[in-house]
Amino acid sequence: MELYIDTANINEIKEAAALGVLDGVTTNPSLIAKEGVDYNKRLAEICEVVKGPVSAEVISTDYAGMMKEAAVKRKIADNIVIKLPITIDGLKACKALSDDGVRTNMTLCFQPLQALMVAKAGAFLVSPFIGRVDDVGEDGMDLINRIRQIYDNYGFTTKLLAASIRHPKHMVDCALAGADVATVPMSVIKQMLQHPLTDTGLKKFVEDYKKAFGG
Ligand code: G3P
């Protein structure tokens, strides 16, 4: 399972990269707005730190605008992946970019047929949003399981990137469901390493050793 960090904060990206297990980065317009910096400059900085796929989302919602933005963003670095919304225009842009050898991440996926359509258009990644499905009283994991089954039924190579992950339970369920990639905030990456018994066990080991040998 690949692990991406979902942020546009360069310090968090550096901190996650230093762990040695980071495979990529996802950004979106809300995350970059939170940072208050130029989007393309920040993408260039991120691509210096992380050599795996870095998703750069377009702001335009029409086909021509998306293609124009994609033309600029794809030049930032070789590892840029163009992130597009799953709409009719987004699907067309996905097909055109995929045919041209550009990797795409199709975002805001909330039902399995959207994932089927973008796979047919050659998407590199599809991003179903688990947490936001849970937020409206439905089951985000059901979406992941259905997409996994559809992709496996037909041998689609589009990677299932579980997004909008809010807590470690989502991560465990995604790993069990066979999500190819999970993109998570730094807080969840840290939670994935935590267990109270690890902390108390470590404290006891150190105390016992010091009691016996000093130091
Ligand atoms: O990057 C898209 C996604 O991960 C957003 O997550 O928590 O804003 O629903 P969230």
Residues whose N, C-alpha, C, O or C-beta is under 5 A from the ligand:
A	BS01	G3P	D6 N28 G131 R132 A163 S164 I165 T183
